[in-house]
Amino acid sequence: MLYTLNFILCDFPILNSSTQGHKEWINEVNFLGVVNHPNLVKLVGYCAEDDERGIQRLLVYELMRNKSLEDHLLARVPSPLPWMARLKIAQDAARGLAYLHEEMDFQLIFRDFKTSNILLDEDFNAKLSDFGLARQGPPEGLSHVSTSVVGTIGYAAPEYVQTGRLTAKSDVWSFGVVLYELITGRRALERNLPRSEQKLLEWVRPYVSDSKKFHHIVDPRLEGQYYIKSVQKLASLANKCLMKQPKSRPKMSEVVEILGNIISSTTSQDEDGPPVVSEAEEVKDETTGETEPDSTRQGSNYRKKMFDIREMVNLRNKSFGKLDWRNWTPGLVRTW
């Protein structure tokens, strides 16, 4: 009899001389057994075994057919993500972080938020994965958690790297970096590019401040199929997340609300007709108060590239209740 396995395996190879991988594996099993949210990947089960090869650890996730956001942005799949799909994925990821930060009985700081840890299901719903580095937030009355600096270069907040002081606003910084990856289609750090373009945040800075040059940073794989005003608004949100002072950064619940507004306005524009973005077009900055000229409309090519908005954009506003972690029992997966 043939069975279809609707889950994916996450392998944790661990050397006998190291316990770091084992700690991360335990950490992920513990946290995934507690959290429960549509935008967090579900743990189906796990396996732990010691043999002649050393300590072997496996996690079993629900199946995420469309791989990771990183795969799509780095052209590992043939079709680029349409602009509206990118906005929707950003909103899903923001909801996942907001749940971890604000909606549980305790705060959980993800600590390794990046595009490779955002998985996409068959409907392109985004779910956060890889909780190996997650850390419980500070107890009431304390402002931060002091811990060793871990994570991925290019995503970690500067104050965390410099002092080891971890807060939920560290995740907000990482989210801002991912927003610029969605805009540009580039990695946070890309060694294969010219030196002046290797660090994403440094490369985009002069373009973001110049409305006439802003369109140069937009992912060329979009082939002009986007509303420049919508991209500018997302960049503005990214800048808020990347404020130098952690206290000046928004909470993730505020980020979710702002993204909802951006999606709503973009949807309204799309109903009027698709945009044409020309490299010669002068783009007005949203902060100047000047109105943007009406975009030129074009035919069906845009429609073919866009996902069905009614299916892709689901502005879910219901709140999720408190979880009962005491009743959770992990599932075991046979390895033979």
VEXDREN-2710 file (C-alpha; in Angstrom, 1 decimal):
% VEXDREN-2710
k/r/px/py/pz
1/MET/0.0/0.0/0.0
2/LEU/1.3/3.5/-0.9
3/TYR/1.1/6.3/1.7
4/THR/1.6/10.0/1.1
5/LEU/3.6/11.7/3.9
6/ASN/2.2/15.2/4.5
7/PHE/5.1/16.5/6.5
8/ILE/8.8/17.4/6.2
9/LEU/11.8/16.4/8.1
10/CYS/14.2/18.8/9.7
11/ASP/17.6/17.1/10.4
12/PHE/19.8/18.2/13.3
13/PRO/23.2/16.6/12.7
14/ILE/25.2/16.8/16.0
15/LEU/28.8/15.9/16.6
16/ASN/29.7/13.9/19.6
17/SER/32.0/16.7/20.8
18/SER/29.3/19.3/20.7
19/THR/26.1/19.9/22.7
20/GLN/25.0/23.1/20.9
21/GLY/22.8/21.3/18.3
22/HIS/21.2/19.2/21.0
23/LYS/20.3/22.3/23.0
24/GLU/18.7/23.9/19.9
25/TRP/16.8/20.7/19.2
26/ILE/15.4/20.5/22.8
27/ASN/14.6/24.2/22.6
28/GLU/12.6/23.8/19.4
29/VAL/10.7/20.8/20.7
30/ASN/9.8/22.7/23.8
31/PHE/8.6/25.9/22.2
32/LEU/6.8/24.3/19.3
33/GLY/4.9/22.2/21.8
34/VAL/3.7/25.4/23.5
35/VAL/2.9/27.8/20.6
36/ASN/-0.3/27.5/18.5
37/HIS/-1.0/30.0/15.7
38/PRO/-1.8/29.8/12.0
39/ASN/1.4/31.6/11.1
40/LEU/3.7/29.3/13.1
41/VAL/4.7/26.0/11.6
42/LYS/3.2/22.9/13.3
43/LEU/5.4/20.2/14.9
44/VAL/4.1/16.8/13.9
45/GLY/6.6/14.8/15.9
46/TYR/10.3/14.2/16.6
47/CYS/12.9/11.5/16.8
48/ALA/16.0/11.1/19.0
49/GLU/18.4/8.3/18.6
50/ASP/22.1/7.6/19.6
51/ASP/24.0/5.2/17.4
52/GLU/27.5/4.6/16.0
53/ARG/27.2/7.8/13.9
54/GLY/26.7/9.8/17.1
55/ILE/23.6/11.7/18.3
56/GLN/20.9/11.8/15.7
57/ARG/17.9/14.2/16.1
58/LEU/15.0/14.8/13.7
59/LEU/12.0/17.2/13.8
60/VAL/8.9/16.6/11.7
61/TYR/7.1/19.7/10.5
62/GLU/3.8/19.9/8.6
63/LEU/4.4/19.9/4.8
64/MET/5.1/23.4/3.4
65/ARG/4.9/22.8/-0.4
66/ASN/6.2/26.2/-1.6
67/LYS/9.5/26.0/0.3
68/SER/10.9/29.2/2.0
69/LEU/10.6/32.9/1.2
70/GLU/14.3/32.8/0.6
71/ASP/13.9/30.3/-2.2
72/HIS/11.5/32.6/-4.0
73/LEU/13.5/35.8/-3.6
74/LEU/16.8/34.2/-4.7
75/ALA/15.2/32.8/-7.9
76/ARG/15.4/29.1/-6.9
77/VAL/11.9/28.8/-8.2
78/PRO/10.9/29.8/-11.7
79/SER/8.2/32.4/-11.1
80/PRO/8.8/35.5/-9.0
81/LEU/6.5/36.4/-6.2
82/PRO/4.0/39.2/-7.3
83/TRP/4.0/42.3/-5.2
84/MET/0.7/41.6/-3.5
85/ALA/1.9/38.2/-2.5
86/ARG/5.0/39.7/-0.9
87/LEU/2.8/42.1/1.1
88/LYS/0.6/39.2/2.3
89/ILE/3.6/37.1/3.3
90/ALA/5.0/40.1/5.3
91/GLN/1.7/40.4/7.1
92/ASP/1.5/36.7/7.9
93/ALA/5.1/36.8/9.3
94/ALA/4.3/39.9/11.3
95/ARG/1.2/38.1/12.8
96/GLY/3.4/35.2/13.8
97/LEU/5.9/37.5/15.6
98/ALA/3.1/39.6/17.2
99/TYR/1.7/36.4/18.7
100/LEU/5.0/35.4/20.1
101/HIS/5.7/38.8/21.6
102/GLU/2.3/39.9/22.8
103/GLU/-0.4/37.3/22.8
104/MET/0.9/34.4/24.9
105/ASP/1.1/34.0/28.7
106/PHE/4.8/34.7/28.4
107/GLN/6.9/36.5/25.8
108/LEU/9.0/34.6/23.2
109/ILE/11.8/36.3/21.3
110/PHE/12.4/34.5/18.0
111/ARG/16.1/35.7/17.7
112/ASP/16.7/34.3/14.2
113/PHE/14.0/35.9/12.0
114/LYS/15.1/35.7/8.3
115/THR/13.7/34.7/4.9
116/SER/14.9/31.1/5.2
117/ASN/12.9/30.7/8.3
118/ILE/9.6/31.8/6.7
119/LEU/8.0/28.8/5.1
120/LEU/5.1/28.9/2.6
121/ASP/2.3/26.4/2.3
122/GLU/0.4/25.4/-0.9
123/ASP/-1.7/28.6/-0.7
124/PHE/1.4/30.8/0.0
125/ASN/0.4/31.3/3.6
126/ALA/3.6/32.2/5.5
127/LYS/4.6/30.4/8.7
128/LEU/7.6/30.9/10.9
129/SER/9.9/27.9/11.5
130/ASP/13.2/27.0/13.3
131/PHE/12.7/28.0/17.0
132/GLY/16.1/26.6/17.9
133/LEU/17.5/30.0/19.0
134/ALA/14.2/31.3/20.5
135/ARG/14.5/32.7/24.0
136/GLN/11.9/33.6/26.6
137/GLY/11.6/37.3/27.1
138/PRO/12.5/39.2/30.3
139/PRO/10.5/38.7/33.4
140/GLU/8.1/41.4/34.5
141/GLY/10.0/44.5/35.7
142/LEU/13.1/43.8/33.6
143/SER/13.8/45.5/30.3
144/HIS/15.9/42.9/28.6
145/VAL/17.5/39.4/28.7
146/SER/21.3/39.2/28.8
147/THR/22.5/36.4/26.6
148/SER/25.3/35.4/24.3
149/VAL/24.9/36.8/20.8
150/VAL/23.6/34.3/18.3
151/GLY/21.7/34.6/15.0
152/THR/22.6/35.3/11.4
153/ILE/24.9/38.1/10.2
154/GLY/22.9/40.9/8.6
155/TYR/19.7/40.4/10.6
156/ALA/20.7/40.9/14.2
157/ALA/19.9/44.2/15.8
158/PRO/23.0/46.4/16.4
159/GLU/22.3/46.9/20.2
160/TYR/22.0/43.2/20.6
161/VAL/25.3/42.5/18.8
162/GLN/27.1/45.2/20.8
163/THR/25.7/44.5/24.3
164/GLY/24.1/41.0/24.3
165/ARG/20.9/42.7/25.6
166/LEU/18.0/40.9/23.9
167/THR/14.4/42.4/23.7
168/ALA/11.4/41.8/21.4
169/LYS/12.5/45.0/19.5
170/SER/15.5/42.9/18.3
171/ASP/13.0/40.8/16.3
172/VAL/11.4/44.0/15.0
173/TRP/14.8/45.1/13.6
174/SER/15.2/41.7/11.8
175/PHE/11.7/42.2/10.4
176/GLY/12.7/45.5/8.9
177/VAL/15.7/43.8/7.2
178/VAL/13.3/41.2/5.7
179/LEU/11.0/44.0/4.4
180/TYR/13.9/45.4/2.4
181/GLU/14.6/41.9/1.1
182/LEU/11.0/41.7/-0.1
183/ILE/11.4/45.1/-1.9
184/THR/14.8/44.4/-3.5
185/GLY/14.9/40.6/-4.0
186/ARG/18.4/40.7/-2.4
187/ARG/20.0/39.1/0.6
188/ALA/20.8/41.0/3.7
189/LEU/24.4/40.3/3.1
190/GLU/25.7/39.2/-0.4
191/ARG/29.4/38.6/-0.8
192/ASN/29.2/38.1/-4.6
193/LEU/28.2/41.7/-5.3
194/PRO/30.5/44.7/-5.6
195/ARG/31.7/45.9/-2.1
196/SER/29.4/48.9/-2.1
197/GLU/26.4/46.7/-2.6
198/GLN/27.2/43.7/-0.3
199/LYS/25.3/45.1/2.7
200/LEU/21.7/45.6/1.8
201/LEU/20.9/48.3/4.3
202/GLU/23.9/50.4/3.3
203/TRP/23.1/49.9/-0.4
204/VAL/19.5/51.0/-0.2
205/ARG/20.1/54.1/2.0
206/PRO/20.8/56.7/-0.7
207/TYR/18.0/55.5/-3.0
208/VAL/15.4/55.5/-0.2
209/SER/16.1/59.2/0.6
210/ASP/15.8/60.2/-3.1
211/SER/12.3/59.7/-4.5
212/LYS/13.6/60.1/-8.1
213/LYS/16.0/57.1/-7.7
214/PHE/13.9/55.0/-5.4
215/HIS/12.7/52.7/-8.2
216/HIS/16.3/51.5/-8.8
217/ILE/16.2/49.3/-5.6
218/VAL/12.9/47.5/-6.5
219/ASP/13.4/43.8/-7.4
220/PRO/13.9/43.7/-11.2
221/ARG/12.1/40.3/-11.4
222/LEU/8.9/42.2/-10.7
223/GLU/9.3/43.7/-14.2
224/GLY/7.6/46.9/-13.2
225/GLN/4.4/45.2/-12.0
226/TYR/3.9/47.1/-8.8
227/TYR/2.6/50.4/-7.4
228/ILE/5.5/52.6/-6.5
229/LYS/3.5/54.2/-3.7
230/SER/2.9/50.8/-2.2
231/VAL/6.6/50.0/-2.3
232/GLN/7.4/53.4/-0.7
233/LYS/5.0/52.8/2.1
234/LEU/6.6/49.4/2.8
235/ALA/10.1/51.0/2.8
236/SER/8.8/53.6/5.2
237/LEU/7.6/50.8/7.6
238/ALA/10.9/49.1/7.2
239/ASN/12.7/52.3/8.3
240/LYS/10.5/52.5/11.4
241/CYS/11.5/48.9/12.3
242/LEU/15.1/49.9/11.7
243/MET/15.2/52.9/14.1
244/LYS/18.5/53.1/16.0
245/GLN/16.8/53.3/19.4
246/PRO/14.9/50.1/20.1
247/LYS/12.1/52.0/22.0
248/SER/11.4/54.0/18.9
249/ARG/10.6/50.9/16.9
250/PRO/6.9/49.8/16.6
251/LYS/5.5/46.8/18.3
252/MET/4.7/43.9/16.0
253/SER/0.9/44.4/16.5
254/GLU/1.4/47.9/15.2
255/VAL/3.3/46.6/12.2
256/VAL/0.5/44.2/11.4
257/GLU/-2.0/47.1/11.4
258/ILE/0.2/49.2/9.1
259/LEU/0.7/46.3/6.7
260/GLY/-3.1/45.8/6.7
261/ASN/-3.5/49.5/5.6
262/ILE/-0.9/49.1/2.9
263/ILE/-2.6/46.0/1.5
264/SER/-6.0/47.7/1.6
265/SER/-4.8/50.7/-0.3
266/THR/-2.8/48.6/-2.8
267/THR/-5.9/46.4/-3.4
268/SER/-8.0/49.5/-4.1
269/GLN/-5.4/50.7/-6.7
270/ASP/-5.3/47.2/-8.3
271/GLU/-9.1/47.3/-8.8
272/ASP/-8.7/50.5/-10.8
273/GLY/-6.1/48.9/-13.1
274/PRO/-2.4/47.8/-13.1
275/PRO/0.5/50.2/-13.0
276/VAL/3.3/50.8/-15.4
277/VAL/6.6/51.8/-13.8
278/SER/9.2/53.4/-16.0
279/GLU/12.8/54.0/-15.0
280/ALA/12.4/57.6/-16.3
281/GLU/9.3/58.2/-14.1
282/GLU/9.7/60.7/-11.3
283/VAL/8.4/59.2/-8.1
284/LYS/7.0/61.6/-5.5
285/ASP/8.0/60.8/-1.9
286/GLU/5.0/60.2/0.4
287/THR/6.4/62.5/3.0
288/THR/6.4/65.6/0.7
289/GLY/2.6/65.8/0.6
290/GLU/2.7/65.9/-3.2
291/THR/0.2/63.8/-5.1
292/GLU/1.4/61.1/-7.5
293/PRO/0.3/61.3/-11.1
294/ASP/-2.3/58.7/-12.3
295/SER/-0.5/55.6/-13.4
296/THR/-0.8/54.4/-17.0
297/ARG/-3.0/51.4/-17.3
298/GLN/-2.0/48.3/-19.2
299/GLY/-3.5/45.0/-20.4
300/SER/-3.8/41.5/-19.2
301/ASN/0.0/40.7/-18.6
302/TYR/-0.2/42.1/-15.1
303/ARG/-3.3/40.0/-14.3
304/LYS/-1.5/36.9/-15.4
305/LYS/1.4/37.6/-13.0
306/MET/-0.8/38.5/-10.0
307/PHE/-2.3/36.0/-7.6
308/ASP/-6.1/36.1/-7.1
309/ILE/-6.3/38.9/-4.6
310/ARG/-9.4/37.4/-3.1
311/GLU/-7.6/34.2/-2.3
312/MET/-4.1/35.7/-1.5
313/VAL/-5.3/38.5/0.7
314/ASN/-7.1/37.4/3.8
315/LEU/-7.2/40.1/6.4
316/ARG/-7.7/38.0/9.4
317/ASN/-8.5/40.2/12.3
318/LYS/-9.7/37.8/14.9
319/SER/-7.6/37.4/18.0
320/PHE/-6.3/34.1/19.2
321/GLY/-6.9/33.0/22.7
322/LYS/-4.5/31.9/25.4
323/LEU/-3.0/28.5/24.9
324/ASP/-3.0/25.6/27.3
325/TRP/0.5/24.1/27.1
326/ARG/-0.1/21.7/29.9
327/ASN/-2.3/19.5/27.7
328/TRP/0.2/19.2/24.9
329/THR/1.9/15.9/24.4
330/PRO/4.5/15.5/21.6
331/GLY/4.0/12.9/18.9
332/LEU/6.7/10.3/18.3
333/VAL/7.7/9.3/14.8
334/ARG/9.0/5.8/14.1
335/THR/12.4/5.7/12.3
336/TRP/12.2/2.2/11.0
END
